Amino acid sequence: MKYLLNPRVKNIQISGIRQFFNMIQKYENLVALTIGQPDFPTPSLVKEAGKRAITDNITSYTHNAGMPELRQAACQFVKERYGQVYDPLEETIVTTGASEAIDIAFRTILEEGSEVILPAPVYPGYEPIIRLCGATPVFIDVRETGFRLTAEALAAAITEKTRCVVLPYPSNPTGVTLNKEELQKIANVLEEKDIFVLSDEIYSELVYEGAHTSIAQIASMRNKTIVINGLSKSHSMTGWRIGFLFAPAYITKEMLKVHQYNVTCASSISQYAAIEALTAAKDAPRMMRHQYKKRRDYVYHRLTSMGLQVEKPSGAFYLFPYIGTFEQSSFDFSLRLVKEAGLAVVPGSAFSDYGEGYIRLSYAYSMELLMEGCDRLEQFLKEQN
Ligand SMILES: Cc1ncc(COP(=O)(O)O)c(C=O)c1O
């Protein structure tokens, strides 16, 4: 019967991050700086609201697009924080994490043969969904431009088949963000073109220099941009599975159908708690951001002192140093790091072929673990010389 299984599904792989994570489970006493998940507990107000939702029987289906109060709170939040203005009833969908938002957005806009442009190295959650749609990912190598997608490179990659450009900033795995001027140049390229932008802004609350800016704030782009956001990273709520889609009504209306037949609605308990996150606990990300910034500065300083070449990240919670000088694949390097130094990181190749030559360290870990991890890396590097 195997031959009857959908070849598109058979051809996709489980993410390189998970593969590596599963493989190193057998090693003991590891310091693991692998996972992109906040180490803070969910704010207590949010946890209390979740408990209340269960006690008060808020345990039924909600509106497919999400509780109206939550959509209202989400729109209010992005308006206050980033100046993004969306209608809670017509232009907002509450999803099961940003992951579902990516899935339903692609399934709504892509057809067989469509091309999707992605700046790479890139988060591995896009390519498999693009391929499941019968579409083709087109990677732009951004290693030579400080991991930033430039307007020139974008213009050169556009073809008749281009349906969408993914802007995943702040970026996982590099931590790089685009500023207003860079976004404006990209908008100039896209202005006259019928191409959607999928702007994945899941790390928008974790920007350390300046304010988060979104291409959707540029007037000419609003009508073609789908914004993804959520509470996983901002409020340390990865397990609650709450994401958001903001897009003009003509797209949202269609995405809502895919969402309805996919999950009906996000969990009512999580939605109820999410209202609290975006109202009473709306400042919770500030405290976490403050801690992440200290950690970023510490690890960045340690890596550069070891002689590693690394872009200083302005957002998210990752560093992506270059290890190509050691003349081994990022996978072999990472495996040796596990076996010989007791330190786990993610091989850059998990972020497309363009991540080869790099490793990703997450600093969503306590300062003690980061110190120990850096010590182990330093020792390992010394032994290479
Ligand atoms: C860039 C990016 N987008 C989306 C997601 C998925 O987020 P969620 O856990 O809300 O599904 C992640 C998770 O690591 C991510 O790094």
The ligand as a Tripos MOL2 file, in Angstrom:
@<TRIPOS>MOLECULE
LIG
   16    16     1     0     0
SMALL
NO_CHARGES

@<TRIPOS>ATOM
      1 C1          9.9280   32.1680   12.2320 C.3       1 LIG1
      2 C2          8.9380   31.2920   12.9230 C.ar      1 LIG1
      3 N1          7.6710   31.2840   12.4640 N.ar      1 LIG1
      4 C3          6.7380   30.5010   13.0520 C.ar      1 LIG1
      5 C4          7.0400   29.6800   14.1100 C.ar      1 LIG1
      6 C5          5.9690   28.8030   14.7020 C.3       1 LIG1
      7 O1          5.3840   29.4080   15.8140 O.3       1 LIG1
      8 P1          4.2190   28.6910   16.6400 P.3       1 LIG1
      9 O2          4.8570   27.9450   17.7510 O.co2     1 LIG1
     10 O3          3.3600   29.8250   17.1390 O.co2     1 LIG1
     11 O4          3.4830   27.8000   15.7220 O.co2     1 LIG1
     12 C6          8.3410   29.6620   14.6110 C.ar      1 LIG1
     13 C7          8.7180   28.7690   15.7250 C.2       1 LIG1
     14 O5          9.8490   28.5350   16.0480 O.2       1 LIG1
     15 C8          9.3180   30.4960   14.0050 C.ar      1 LIG1
     16 O6         10.5790   30.5150   14.4340 O.3       1 LIG1
@<TRIPOS>BOND
     1     1     2 1
     2     2     3 ar
     3     2    15 ar
     4     3     4 ar
     5     4     5 ar
     6     5     6 1
     7     5    12 ar
     8     6     7 1
     9     7     8 1
    10     8     9 2
    11     8    10 1
    12     8    11 1
    13    12    13 1
    14    12    15 ar
    15    13    14 2
    16    15    16 1
@<TRIPOS>SUBSTRUCTURE
     1 LIG1         1 GROUP 0 **** ****
